[in-house]
Amino acid sequence: MILVSVVTALGLAGGGVWLFTQGSGNSHSSASHGSGKGSANRPKNSSKPKPVNGRLLLSLAEPSVPAQRPTSGMWVTEQGFVKTGLSKVTGYDPTGGRKWELPLDGEICSASRHATSDNKVALLVRGSKATGDVGISAVDHCTDVVLLDLGTGKKLWQKQARSGDQTVEFRQVAIGGNAVAAGGTRGGAAWSLNDGKELWKPKPEDTCHDDNYGGDGGKLVAMRRCGELEHAQYSVQTLRPNGAVASKFMLPRGIKDAYVVSAAPLIVAVDANDSSGNGVSDLMTIDDSAGDGKLRAKFSMGNGRYAVKCTYDSQSCGNLVVGKESLYLPTSEHQTNQDGIPSNEIVKFDLSNGRVKGKAASPEATWLSPMNMDGEDHLIAYQMSIGDINNAVVSIDPEAFTVTPLLKLSGNSHHSLNRFSPGADWLLWAHNRLYLGRESINKPYDEKHQDYLVEVWGAG
């Protein structure tokens, strides 16, 4: 995953939940819509925290499956953590004890990265469970939107959308502006957060569609596509609670795909003929304070120079973190000395002008990936080992850009740890623990090693 997205800006939500990251008409109502930064005043602490040798506190084995199955979603609360599994969601206490379990009709294709202030998240679920040994991706028959209470495990409501005589299939789901919205190539739909009342849905005759949404608290943003995929015109639309468009920014023509990375601040990713395979050529920050949105800054991904990846299947982007007026991006692995030993950097950008504020270099033979902000100040990153060095959780100073280890992970767990992929799976540092959760599971490729759905690491 997010997530960021992402998922995207990841941090402590108001309710105590830690988060792992369109016709040209101007209304999304059912009637007319067819279809983080360092603190300058903080006292300086000259002493560095001593790194702790971590141990595996708990692990949950992957369920046996004949082929790929999606398991999108993971959240950490004050009472424990919640993880999606194979057609179910389970709440755990801090020791891994099961608190509650909610069976679902099918596999979980996508999940909202952000929770509401009262601990609610949205899930995108298949209408029925997969059968046979054919792999299922995150876009296969994903028709049902579920609102879940993370505290109680209660399913508050479950909805579908119909367009003509067809049930609409979606690719992703988001919460924002007191609404739950699901987007896809056939259009987007939304429901009231409080009671599940339908707010809008696509119509068969629509020529413009909401491909994806981004949400954050009271804000919901739609990525609207008009025309066929090969010659699409995209616009970024910030929506009012009733679905009306509060702000609109037209993206340049010639864009293949576009995604909402963050709603507040508003950041989008676009693919303008990227050839690196990452699915993104540029990131853009947008000022949506007025009816006509304005471009604040543009960040080129350098044709693969930065290891940010966006996927058309899940309509999301991973491996980046948004802080207060700052954006953190990891560079791709590259050689940094004459010996040819690879490493990378995390680069901090100013959201207002796109300029580089600084960068933190990974130690030799390691690779850094941003995870989430520690409040509004330090960036927390995951350090993966390319050689014999242990994986670790590190803190990056926002001004000096020094890398300080917080938790060193056991070298005996390289296999299981490296099965979790930063930018694709769910990784989060919360309560001095590292949480890792799988975005999808598959048939084991190695019978000698156990793969895990969840691992939680902490002090030894």
Phi, psi and chi 1 to 4 in degrees:
 res  aa     phi    psi   chi1   chi2   chi3   chi4
   1 MET       -      -  109.3  104.2   81.0      -
   2 ILE       - -152.7 -172.3   19.5      -      -
   3 LEU  -132.9 -132.9  -90.4   67.0      -      -
   4 VAL   -84.5 -177.0 -162.7      -      -      -
   5 SER    20.1    4.7  107.9      -      -      -
   6 VAL   170.5 -168.1 -133.7      -      -      -
   7 VAL    56.4  -38.5  140.2      -      -      -
   8 THR   131.3 -167.9   58.4      -      -      -
   9 ALA   -60.6  124.4      -      -      -      -
  10 LEU  -121.7  133.3  -53.3  176.7      -      -
  11 GLY  -176.4 -162.4      -      -      -      -
  12 LEU   -87.4  118.2 -178.7   61.1      -      -
  13 ALA   -79.9  166.8      -      -      -      -
  14 GLY   -59.9  -30.0      -      -      -      -
  15 GLY   -90.3   12.6      -      -      -      -
  16 GLY    82.2   27.5      -      -      -      -
  17 VAL  -109.9  127.0  179.9      -      -      -
  18 TRP   -91.9  135.6  -71.5   81.3      -      -
  19 LEU  -112.7  126.4  -46.3  161.4      -      -
  20 PHE   -71.7      -  -75.3   87.8      -      -
  21 THR       -      -  128.7      -      -      -
  22 GLN       -      -  -34.6 -159.7    8.9      -
  23 GLY       -  159.1      -      -      -      -
  24 SER   -85.8   12.0   57.8      -      -      -
  25 GLY   -62.0  152.8      -      -      -      -
  26 ASN  -103.7   31.2  -73.9  -28.6      -      -
  27 SER  -142.8  142.6  174.0      -      -      -
  28 HIS  -113.2   19.2  -77.5   64.7      -      -
  29 SER   -74.7  159.3   65.9      -      -      -
  30 SER   -64.6  -23.5   56.8      -      -      -
  31 ALA   -75.1  -37.7      -      -      -      -
  32 SER  -123.2   -2.0   58.7      -      -      -
  33 HIS  -100.1  108.0  176.7   54.7      -      -
  34 GLY   -67.1  -32.7      -      -      -      -
  35 SER   -93.7      -   -9.0      -      -      -
  36 GLY       -  157.4      -      -      -      -
  37 LYS  -158.0  143.3  176.2 -179.3  176.9 -177.0
  38 GLY   -74.0  153.2      -      -      -      -
  39 SER   -92.6  122.2  173.2      -      -      -
  40 ALA   -69.7  -25.5      -      -      -      -
  41 ASN   -95.2    2.1  -63.0  -39.6      -      -
  42 ARG   -74.6  134.5  177.3  171.4  -64.3 -173.4
  43 PRO   -60.9  140.3  -20.5   30.6      -      -
  44 LYS   -76.7  136.1  -58.4  -67.2 -176.8 -179.5
  45 ASN  -111.3  108.0 -173.0   -7.9      -      -
  46 SER   -75.0  -20.7   58.1      -      -      -
  47 SER   -86.3  135.5   62.7      -      -      -
  48 LYS   -93.0  142.1  -67.3 -176.3  178.3 -179.5
  49 PRO   -65.8  141.5   23.3  -32.7      -      -
  50 LYS   -78.4  133.9  -66.9 -177.1  178.8 -180.0
  51 PRO   -65.1  143.8   22.3  -32.3      -      -
  52 VAL  -104.8  137.0  173.8      -      -      -
  53 ASN   -75.9  117.3  -70.2  -37.7      -      -
  54 GLY   -88.9  161.2      -      -      -      -
  55 ARG  -137.6  160.0   67.0 -179.2 -179.5   91.4
  56 LEU   -75.8  111.9 -177.1   62.0      -      -
  57 LEU   -80.3  -37.8  -58.8  178.6      -      -
  58 LEU  -162.0  155.4   63.5   94.6      -      -
  59 SER  -146.6  147.4   59.1      -      -      -
  60 LEU  -120.5  119.5  -56.0  174.1      -      -
  61 ALA   -66.2  145.9      -      -      -      -
  62 GLU   -65.1  138.7  -74.4 -172.4    0.0      -
  63 PRO   -68.6  153.4   22.4  -31.3      -      -
  64 SER   -74.4  127.3  177.0      -      -      -
  65 VAL  -134.2  151.1  -66.8      -      -      -
  66 PRO   -79.8  -17.7   29.3  -34.5      -      -
  67 ALA  -164.3 -176.6      -      -      -      -
  68 GLN   -59.2  137.0  178.1  175.2  -51.6      -
  69 ARG  -139.3  135.5  -62.5  -70.3 -174.8  -92.8
  70 PRO   -75.3  142.9   27.3  -33.8      -      -
  71 THR  -140.1   50.6   55.7      -      -      -
  72 SER   -75.0  128.6  179.2      -      -      -
  73 GLY   128.0  132.1      -      -      -      -
  74 MET  -162.2  135.5 -174.5  172.4 -172.8      -
  75 TRP  -141.2  144.7  -55.2  -93.3      -      -
  76 VAL  -109.6  129.3  177.5      -      -      -
  77 THR  -116.6  177.2   71.6      -      -      -
  78 GLU   -67.7  -21.0  -62.6  -67.0  -18.6      -
  79 GLN   -98.7   -3.0  -67.4   76.0   38.4      -
  80 GLY   149.7 -135.5      -      -      -      -
  81 PHE  -149.0  161.3   67.5   97.1      -      -
  82 VAL  -126.5  132.1  176.7      -      -      -
  83 LYS  -134.3  135.9  179.8   68.3 -176.7   89.4
  84 THR   -77.3  148.9   55.5      -      -      -
  85 GLY  -130.6 -146.0      -      -      -      -
  86 LEU   -84.3   97.8 -169.5   59.9      -      -
  87 SER    61.2   33.6  -55.4      -      -      -
  88 LYS  -161.8  164.6   64.3 -179.0 -179.7 -179.5
  89 VAL  -127.6  138.3 -170.1      -      -      -
  90 THR  -131.1  136.5  -52.5      -      -      -
  91 GLY  -100.8  134.8      -      -      -      -
  92 TYR  -123.3  150.7  -60.1   91.2      -      -
  93 ASP   -82.8  173.7   64.4   27.2      -      -
  94 PRO   -58.5  -22.3  -27.4   36.4      -      -
  95 THR   -89.8   -1.9   65.8      -      -      -
  96 GLY    95.3    1.9      -      -      -      -
  97 GLY   -70.5  139.3      -      -      -      -
  98 ARG   -76.2  125.5 -174.4  176.6  -59.1  173.9
  99 LYS   -95.8  -41.8  -64.0  172.1   58.7  178.8
 100 TRP  -158.5  162.2   53.5  -98.6      -      -
 101 GLU  -144.8  134.2 -176.1  171.1  -72.7      -
 102 LEU  -120.2  107.8  175.3   64.7      -      -
 103 PRO   -70.8  147.5  -13.0   27.8      -      -
 104 LEU  -125.4  166.7  -64.7  168.8      -      -
 105 ASP   -70.7  -26.3  -63.9  -26.1      -      -
 106 GLY  -157.7 -172.7      -      -      -      -
 107 GLU   -67.6  154.4  -70.2   77.5   12.1      -
 108 ILE   -94.9  111.3  -60.2  156.5      -      -
 109 CYS   -81.6  -37.6  -54.5      -      -      -
 110 SER  -156.0  158.8  178.6      -      -      -
 111 ALA  -146.2  148.7      -      -      -      -
 112 SER   -71.1  133.3   61.5      -      -      -
 113 ARG   -71.2  -32.5  -64.1  -91.5  170.8  175.2
 114 HIS   -97.7  138.1  -68.0  -80.9      -      -
 115 ALA   -99.2  156.9      -      -      -      -
 116 THR   -75.5  171.8   63.9      -      -      -
 117 SER   -64.9  -20.4   59.4      -      -      -
 118 ASP  -108.2   29.0   54.8   -6.3      -      -
 119 ASN    68.5   44.2  -63.2   -7.1      -      -
 120 LYS  -112.6  141.1  -65.3 -179.4  177.7   63.2
 121 VAL  -131.7  160.0  -63.9      -      -      -
 122 ALA  -110.7  143.6      -      -      -      -
 123 LEU  -123.6  144.7  -51.4  173.0      -      -
 124 LEU  -108.5  121.5  176.8   59.2      -      -
 125 VAL  -126.9  145.5 -177.9      -      -      -
 126 ARG   -66.9  148.1  -77.6  170.5   48.2   90.2
 127 GLY   -71.4  -17.9      -      -      -      -
 128 SER  -152.1  160.6   60.3      -      -      -
 129 LYS   -75.8  142.8  -64.8  178.6 -178.9  177.6
 130 ALA   -70.1  146.5      -      -      -      -
 131 THR  -127.1  158.9   58.5      -      -      -
 132 GLY    82.3 -174.2      -      -      -      -
 133 ASP  -106.4   24.2   57.3    0.0      -      -
 134 VAL   -88.3  133.0  177.0      -      -      -
 135 GLY   -65.3  142.3      -      -      -      -
 136 ILE  -115.6  124.7  -59.0  -60.4      -      -
 137 SER   -93.7 -178.3   73.4      -      -      -
 138 ALA   -80.4   11.3      -      -      -      -
 139 VAL  -127.9    7.6  -63.0      -      -      -
 140 ASP   -89.3  105.8  -68.0  -35.0      -      -
 141 HIS    57.6   43.7  -52.9  -67.4      -      -
 142 CYS   -92.3   97.0  -57.3      -      -      -
 143 THR  -117.3  -20.0   56.4      -      -      -
 144 ASP  -107.9  133.2  -69.8   40.7      -      -
 145 VAL  -108.4  127.5  175.4      -      -      -
 146 VAL  -120.6  135.6  171.9      -      -      -
 147 LEU  -103.2  126.0 -174.3   66.8      -      -
 148 LEU  -120.7  138.4  169.0   68.3      -      -
 149 ASP   -92.3  114.6 -173.0  -42.4      -      -
 150 LEU   -67.5  -26.6  -68.3  176.2      -      -
 151 GLY   -74.8  -42.7      -      -      -      -
 152 THR  -103.4  -18.5   64.3      -      -      -
 153 GLY    78.4   12.9      -      -      -      -
 154 LYS   -84.1  135.3 -178.5  179.3  179.2 -179.3
 155 LYS   -82.4  113.9  179.8  170.3   64.3  174.8
 156 LEU   -80.5  -37.8  -58.2  176.3      -      -
 157 TRP  -164.4  162.4   50.6 -103.8      -      -
 158 GLN  -140.6  129.0  179.7  169.5  -15.1      -
 159 LYS  -135.2  154.7  -59.1  -67.1  179.7  179.5
 160 GLN  -125.0  166.7  -66.7 -178.1  -23.5      -
 161 ALA  -124.8  141.3      -      -      -      -
 162 ARG  -113.2  136.0  -57.3  -82.9  -64.4  178.6
 163 SER  -121.6  106.5  179.0      -      -      -
 164 GLY    66.1 -126.6      -      -      -      -
 165 ASP  -102.4   15.3   59.3   -5.3      -      -
 166 GLN  -111.4  142.4  -60.2  -69.2  -42.1      -
 167 THR   -82.0  127.0  -59.5      -      -      -
 168 VAL   -74.3  135.4 -178.0      -      -      -
 169 GLU  -100.5  138.3  -63.1 -177.5    9.8      -
 170 PHE  -116.8  168.8  -57.9  106.6      -      -
 171 ARG  -117.1  -24.1  -67.4  176.2 -179.4  -94.8
 172 GLN  -157.3  167.0   58.8   87.6 -121.1      -
 173 VAL  -142.0  148.2   65.5      -      -      -
 174 ALA  -146.6  158.4      -      -      -      -
 175 ILE  -119.4  134.0  -65.8 -179.2      -      -
 176 GLY  -179.8  151.8      -      -      -      -
 177 GLY    60.0   35.1      -      -      -      -
 178 ASN    62.1   29.4 -155.9   35.3      -      -
 179 ALA  -141.1  156.4      -      -      -      -
 180 VAL  -111.5  124.7  177.2      -      -      -
 181 ALA  -126.0  139.8      -      -      -      -
 182 ALA  -124.1  133.2      -      -      -      -
 183 GLY  -119.4  160.9      -      -      -      -
 184 GLY  -175.7  177.9      -      -      -      -
 185 THR   -67.3  -20.3   55.8      -      -      -
 186 ARG   -96.3    6.6  -67.2 -177.3   56.1 -166.8
 187 GLY   116.5  170.6      -      -      -      -
 188 GLY  -114.8  159.3      -      -      -      -
 189 ALA  -138.0  160.2      -      -      -      -
 190 ALA  -146.5  153.6      -      -      -      -
 191 TRP  -135.9  152.0  -59.4  -96.0      -      -
 192 SER   -65.6  133.0  168.9      -      -      -
 193 LEU   -61.0  -36.9 -178.4   67.6      -      -
 194 ASN   -72.6  -44.0  -63.8  -32.1      -      -
 195 ASP  -130.2    1.0   55.8   14.2      -      -
 196 GLY    78.0   11.8      -      -      -      -
 197 LYS   -66.3  134.1  178.7 -177.9  177.8 -179.0
 198 GLU   -67.8  129.9 -173.9  175.7  -87.4      -
 199 LEU  -100.7  -41.1  -58.9  176.3      -      -
 200 TRP  -159.5  163.7   63.9   80.7      -      -
 201 LYS  -157.3  162.4   65.3  178.0 -177.9  178.9
 202 PRO   -75.6  157.0   25.6  -32.8      -      -
 203 LYS  -118.0  151.8  -66.0  179.7 -179.8  178.3
 204 PRO   -57.7  -32.4  -24.2   33.7      -      -
 205 GLU   -85.6    0.0   63.9  -89.9   20.7      -
 206 ASP   -63.0  140.2  -72.9  -20.1      -      -
 207 THR  -109.2   -4.1   58.1      -      -      -
 208 CYS  -123.9  142.8  -65.0      -      -      -
 209 HIS  -139.7  147.4  -55.8   89.1      -      -
 210 ASP   -84.3  103.3  -67.4   -6.8      -      -
 211 ASP   -70.0  -42.2  -90.5    6.6      -      -
 212 ASN  -157.8  164.7   57.1   87.3      -      -
 213 TYR  -129.2  158.3  -64.4   93.9      -      -
 214 GLY  -131.9  138.6      -      -      -      -
 215 GLY  -136.5  149.6      -      -      -      -
 216 ASP  -158.8  104.2 -175.0    4.8      -      -
 217 GLY    61.6 -117.7      -      -      -      -
 218 GLY   -86.8   12.3      -      -      -      -
 219 LYS  -123.0  135.6 -168.4  173.1 -178.7 -179.0
 220 LEU  -130.7  130.5 -177.2   67.1      -      -
 221 VAL  -124.1  135.7  178.0      -      -      -
 222 ALA  -111.3  140.0      -      -      -      -
 223 MET   -99.9  108.6 -178.3   62.0   69.6      -
 224 ARG  -104.5  132.3 -168.3  153.4  176.8   76.8
 225 ARG  -117.2  129.5  171.5  179.8   50.8   83.9
 226 CYS  -116.4  135.3  -66.1      -      -      -
 227 GLY    92.3  177.7      -      -      -      -
 228 GLU   -69.6  158.4  -61.8  -61.5  -35.8      -
 229 LEU   -57.9  -37.3  -73.0  173.1      -      -
 230 GLU   -70.9  -23.6  -65.2   79.5    7.3      -
 231 HIS  -134.5   46.4  -52.8  -75.5      -      -
 232 ALA   -80.3  150.7      -      -      -      -
 233 GLN  -115.1  119.4  170.5   69.9   65.9      -
 234 TYR  -101.7  146.5  -72.1   92.1      -      -
 235 SER  -137.0  147.4   62.2      -      -      -
 236 VAL  -102.6  121.3 -174.4      -      -      -
 237 GLN  -124.1  118.3  -58.8 -173.1   -3.4      -
 238 THR   -86.1  127.3  -60.2      -      -      -
 239 LEU  -103.8  146.9  -52.0 -180.0      -      -
 240 ARG   -81.5  166.1  -59.9 -172.9 -170.5  -80.9
 241 PRO   -56.4  -28.7  -28.0   35.6      -      -
 242 ASN   -87.8    3.0   63.3   -2.1      -      -
 243 GLY    96.6  -10.7      -      -      -      -
 244 ALA   -67.9  151.7      -      -      -      -
 245 VAL   -83.2  119.7  176.9      -      -      -
 246 ALA   -88.7  -31.3      -      -      -      -
 247 SER  -151.5  146.3  179.2      -      -      -
 248 LYS  -141.3  132.6  179.5  177.9  178.7  179.4
 249 PHE  -129.4  122.5  177.2   77.1      -      -
 250 MET   -84.8  124.8  -60.0  -64.0  -62.7      -
 251 LEU   -79.7  154.4  -66.1  177.2      -      -
 252 PRO   -61.1  154.4  -19.3   30.6      -      -
 253 ARG   -73.0  162.5  -72.0 -167.5  174.5  -87.1
 254 GLY    91.7    8.8      -      -      -      -
 255 ILE   -90.6  131.2  -70.9  174.7      -      -
 256 LYS   -79.5  -47.9 -179.3 -179.8  178.3 -178.0
 257 ASP  -140.4  157.1  -65.7  -48.9      -      -
 258 ALA  -150.1  143.8      -      -      -      -
 259 TYR  -139.8  145.5  -43.4   88.1      -      -
 260 VAL   -83.7  116.6 -179.6      -      -      -
 261 VAL   -87.5  -44.0  172.1      -      -      -
 262 SER  -146.7  139.5  168.1      -      -      -
 263 ALA   -87.9  -36.5      -      -      -      -
 264 ALA  -142.9  103.3      -      -      -      -
 265 PRO   -68.6  156.8   28.9  -37.2      -      -
 266 LEU   -80.4  115.4 -179.1   49.6      -      -
 267 ILE  -132.7  134.6  -56.0  174.4      -      -
 268 VAL  -125.8  154.5  -59.6      -      -      -
 269 ALA  -115.0  140.5      -      -      -      -
 270 VAL  -131.3  151.4  -59.1      -      -      -
 271 ASP  -114.5  101.2 -179.5    0.0      -      -
 272 ALA  -108.2   74.7      -      -      -      -
 273 ASN    64.6   43.4  -61.8  -43.9      -      -
 274 ASP   -66.0  135.9  168.8   67.9      -      -
 275 SER  -113.6    7.3   60.5      -      -      -
 276 SER   -84.4  -15.1   68.8      -      -      -
 277 GLY    91.2   -1.8      -      -      -      -
 278 ASN   -84.6  -12.1  -71.9  -16.7      -      -
 279 GLY    76.5   13.9      -      -      -      -
 280 VAL  -148.2  132.0   54.4      -      -      -
 281 SER  -106.1  -29.6   60.4      -      -      -
 282 ASP  -149.5  150.8  -57.1  -84.0      -      -
 283 LEU  -110.6  145.7  -63.0  176.6      -      -
 284 MET  -132.0  137.5  -61.0  178.8 -179.5      -
 285 THR  -102.0  139.3   57.3      -      -      -
 286 ILE  -127.4  135.0  -61.7  169.5      -      -
 287 ASP   -89.5  111.1  179.1   -1.8      -      -
 288 ASP  -110.6   28.3   61.2  -12.8      -      -
 289 SER   -73.7  -18.7   59.3      -      -      -
 290 ALA  -119.7  172.4      -      -      -      -
 291 GLY   -60.4  -39.8      -      -      -      -
 292 ASP   -96.6  110.5  -68.8  -31.7      -      -
 293 GLY   -67.9  154.3      -      -      -      -
 294 LYS  -129.3  145.2  -61.5 -177.8 -177.7  -59.4
 295 LEU   -73.7  126.0  179.6   67.2      -      -
 296 ARG   -89.4  -50.9  -62.4  178.5   66.2 -162.2
 297 ALA  -157.7  157.9      -      -      -      -
 298 LYS  -129.3  135.7  178.3 -179.8  175.5 -178.1
 299 PHE  -120.4  113.9  -50.0   81.5      -      -
 300 SER   -78.6  136.6  171.5      -      -      -
 301 MET   -85.6    2.5  -63.8  -62.3   97.2      -
 302 GLY    60.6   32.2      -      -      -      -
 303 ASN    52.8   50.4 -160.3   29.2      -      -
 304 GLY   100.6    0.3      -      -      -      -
 305 ARG   -62.4  -36.9  177.3 -177.8  178.1 -173.6
 306 TYR  -103.8  141.9  -65.3   95.6      -      -
 307 ALA   -89.9   46.6      -      -      -      -
 308 VAL   -95.7  132.6  176.0      -      -      -
 309 LYS  -129.9  131.5 -172.0  168.1 -174.4  177.0
 310 CYS  -114.9  138.8  -60.5      -      -      -
 311 THR  -116.4  130.6   60.1      -      -      -
 312 TYR   -67.0  -33.7  177.1   73.1      -      -
 313 ASP   -60.4  -48.9  -78.2   -8.4      -      -
 314 SER   -98.9    0.3   62.3      -      -      -
 315 GLN    53.6   46.8  -63.5  -78.2    5.4      -
 316 SER  -147.9  165.7   63.5      -      -      -
 317 CYS  -126.6  146.4  -56.7      -      -      -
 318 GLY  -133.1  171.4      -      -      -      -
 319 ASN    75.3   35.8 -133.9   14.4      -      -
 320 LEU  -146.8  157.9   57.2   83.3      -      -
 321 VAL  -134.1  136.3  166.5      -      -      -
 322 VAL  -104.9  122.9 -179.2      -      -      -
 323 GLY  -108.0 -168.3      -      -      -      -
 324 LYS   -72.5  106.7 -173.0  176.8 -179.1 -179.0
 325 GLU    59.6   23.3  -77.4  -57.4  -52.8      -
 326 SER  -139.5  152.7  -63.5      -      -      -
 327 LEU  -130.0  129.9  175.8   65.3      -      -
 328 TYR  -111.6  122.3  -63.3   87.7      -      -
 329 LEU  -127.3  136.6  -55.2  177.5      -      -
 330 PRO   -87.5  141.0   31.7  -32.8      -      -
 331 THR   -78.7  162.0   64.6      -      -      -
 332 SER   -70.9  159.7  -62.8      -      -      -
 333 GLU   -62.8  135.6  176.7 -175.0  -50.0      -
 334 HIS  -153.9  164.3   57.7   90.2      -      -
 335 GLN   -77.7  133.9  -64.1  179.6    0.1      -
 336 THR  -117.3    0.2   55.8      -      -      -
 337 ASN  -149.5  178.7   60.2   24.2      -      -
 338 GLN   -69.8  -19.1  -66.1  179.5  -10.6      -
 339 ASP   -79.9   -7.0  -63.8  -31.0      -      -
 340 GLY    77.4   17.4      -      -      -      -
 341 ILE   -77.9  125.9  -60.4  175.9      -      -
 342 PRO   -83.2  155.2   29.3  -33.4      -      -
 343 SER  -163.6 -167.5   61.2      -      -      -
 344 ASN  -156.2 -175.5   81.8  -36.8      -      -
 345 GLU  -133.5  159.0  -59.9   84.8   31.3      -
 346 ILE  -108.7  125.1  -70.0 -179.9      -      -
 347 VAL  -106.0  135.4 -178.3      -      -      -
 348 LYS  -103.4  125.4  179.6 -179.7  180.0 -179.4
 349 PHE  -112.6  150.8  -67.9   90.1      -      -
 350 ASP   -86.4  122.4 -170.6  -38.6      -      -
 351 LEU   -67.0  -23.7  -71.3  179.6      -      -
 352 SER   -78.1  -28.4   66.2      -      -      -
 353 ASN  -136.6   -3.3   53.5   32.9      -      -
 354 GLY    79.8    4.3      -      -      -      -
 355 ARG   -80.2  151.3  -65.0  173.2 -177.8  168.1
 356 VAL   -76.2  127.8  173.2      -      -      -
 357 LYS   -91.7  -24.4  -71.8 -175.6  172.1 -178.0
 358 GLY   161.9  176.4      -      -      -      -
 359 LYS  -150.1  150.8   62.1 -178.8  178.9 -180.0
 360 ALA  -114.6  127.5      -      -      -      -
 361 ALA   -93.1  139.8      -      -      -      -
 362 SER   -78.5  152.3   69.4      -      -      -
 363 PRO   -60.4  157.0  -21.5   32.4      -      -
 364 GLU   -56.3  143.6  -71.0 -175.3   -4.6      -
 365 ALA    65.7   25.1      -      -      -      -
 366 THR  -133.7  167.0   66.1      -      -      -
 367 TRP  -137.6  127.4 -169.0   81.4      -      -
 368 LEU   -97.6  137.0  -73.1  173.3      -      -
 369 SER  -132.2  127.6  174.9      -      -      -
 370 PRO   -68.7  139.9   25.7  -33.3      -      -
 371 MET  -110.3  -60.5  -77.4 -162.9  -64.4      -
 372 ASN  -164.6  168.2   52.3  -89.5      -      -
 373 MET   -86.1  145.4  -59.8  -59.3  -63.7      -
 374 ASP   -93.4   88.3 -177.4    7.2      -      -
 375 GLY    69.5 -135.4      -      -      -      -
 376 GLU  -105.8   11.3  -66.1 -175.7   -8.9      -
 377 ASP  -110.4  -90.6 -161.8   -7.8      -      -
 378 HIS   -78.7  148.3  -72.9   65.1      -      -
 379 LEU   -91.1  135.4  173.8   71.6      -      -
 380 ILE  -100.2  130.1  -56.5  -60.7      -      -
 381 ALA  -130.8  157.5      -      -      -      -
 382 TYR  -103.8  126.5 -174.2   52.2      -      -
 383 GLN  -104.6  112.4  178.2 -178.2  -67.5      -
 384 MET   -96.8  142.3  -67.9 -172.7   68.6      -
 385 SER   -89.6  134.0  168.8      -      -      -
 386 ILE   -92.3  -27.5  -60.6  172.1      -      -
 387 GLY  -116.5 -128.1      -      -      -      -
 388 ASP   -94.0   -2.1  -63.7  -30.8      -      -
 389 ILE   -71.8  143.3  -58.6  173.3      -      -
 390 ASN   -68.8  147.2  -69.0   -1.3      -      -
 391 ASN   -64.5  159.0  -70.0   11.2      -      -
 392 ALA  -158.5  160.6      -      -      -      -
 393 VAL  -101.9  132.2  176.3      -      -      -
 394 VAL  -128.7  158.7  -58.4      -      -      -
 395 SER  -112.8  138.0  174.5      -      -      -
 396 ILE  -114.6  122.0  -62.4  176.7      -      -
 397 ASP   -68.1  133.8 -174.2  -82.9      -      -
 398 PRO   -73.4  -13.9   28.4  -35.6      -      -
 399 GLU  -112.9  -46.8  -63.3  176.4    1.5      -
 400 ALA   -85.7  -19.7      -      -      -      -
 401 PHE    60.4   29.4  -59.5  100.3      -      -
 402 THR   -79.5  148.9   51.2      -      -      -
 403 VAL  -106.5  117.5  178.2      -      -      -
 404 THR  -117.0  118.9  -57.5      -      -      -
 405 PRO   -64.5  136.5  -19.3   31.8      -      -
 406 LEU  -107.1  -41.4  -61.4  176.9      -      -
 407 LEU  -142.6  119.5 -172.4   71.5      -      -
 408 LYS   -97.2  129.8  -66.9 -176.0  177.0 -179.1
 409 LEU   -96.7  151.3  -48.6 -176.9      -      -
 410 SER   -63.2  134.1  169.9      -      -      -
 411 GLY   -68.0  -15.8      -      -      -      -
 412 ASN   -76.8   -5.6  -64.2  -32.8      -      -
 413 SER  -111.8   23.4  -58.9      -      -      -
 414 HIS   -56.8  -41.6  -92.4 -106.2      -      -
 415 HIS   -61.7  -53.6  171.5   82.8      -      -
 416 SER   -67.6  -39.7   65.2      -      -      -
 417 LEU   -64.9  -42.1  -75.6  170.7      -      -
 418 ASN   -76.9   -2.6  -70.5  -19.2      -      -
 419 ARG   -79.0  -16.0  -68.0  -74.2  -73.6  159.2
 420 PHE   -91.5  126.3  -66.8   94.1      -      -
 421 SER  -107.0  114.3  175.0      -      -      -
 422 PRO   -58.0  137.1  -22.8   33.9      -      -
 423 GLY    91.8  -20.4      -      -      -      -
 424 ALA  -114.8  -47.7      -      -      -      -
 425 ASP   -89.3 -179.8  -69.1  -45.7      -      -
 426 TRP   -99.1  112.1  -63.1   64.7      -      -
 427 LEU  -125.5  133.0  -79.7   69.5      -      -
 428 LEU  -152.9  140.8  179.5   71.0      -      -
 429 TRP  -102.8  118.5  175.6 -105.9      -      -
 430 ALA  -151.8  140.2      -      -      -      -
 431 HIS    54.6   37.1  -49.8  -47.9      -      -
 432 ASN    61.3   30.3  -66.3  -41.2      -      -
 433 ARG  -131.3  149.5  -70.9 -176.5  171.1 -171.3
 434 LEU  -101.9  121.4  171.8   65.0      -      -
 435 TYR  -107.7  130.0  -67.9   82.7      -      -
 436 LEU  -127.0  128.6  -54.9  101.4      -      -
 437 GLY  -137.0  143.7      -      -      -      -
 438 ARG   -81.4  138.2  -63.7  -61.0  -58.5  -84.8
 439 GLU   -77.6  -31.6  171.1   73.3    6.3      -
 440 SER  -153.6  161.2   64.4      -      -      -
 441 ILE  -126.2  164.0   57.7  177.1      -      -
 442 ASN  -149.8  173.9 -149.4  -29.8      -      -
 443 LYS   -63.7  133.7 -177.9  178.7  179.8  179.9
 444 PRO   -56.7  134.2  -21.8   32.3      -      -
 445 TYR   -89.7  -12.9   77.8   96.1      -      -
 446 ASP  -136.6  110.0 -175.7   -8.4      -      -
 447 GLU   -67.4  -17.7  -61.1  -73.2  -15.9      -
 448 LYS   -80.7  -18.5  -62.6  179.4 -178.6  179.4
 449 HIS  -121.5  140.1  -65.1   92.6      -      -
 450 GLN   -84.9  131.7  172.9   69.0   58.1      -
 451 ASP   -98.1  150.1  -72.9  -29.0      -      -
 452 TYR  -120.9  142.5  -66.0   97.2      -      -
 453 LEU   -74.7  -37.2  179.3   70.1      -      -
 454 VAL  -140.5  140.8  172.7      -      -      -
 455 GLU  -132.0  140.6  -72.9 -169.2   13.5      -
 456 VAL  -126.7  124.6 -179.6      -      -      -
 457 TRP  -116.2  144.1  -71.4   75.8      -      -
 458 GLY  -154.6 -165.2      -      -      -      -
 459 ALA   -64.8  140.4      -      -      -      -
 460 GLY   -81.4      -      -      -      -      -
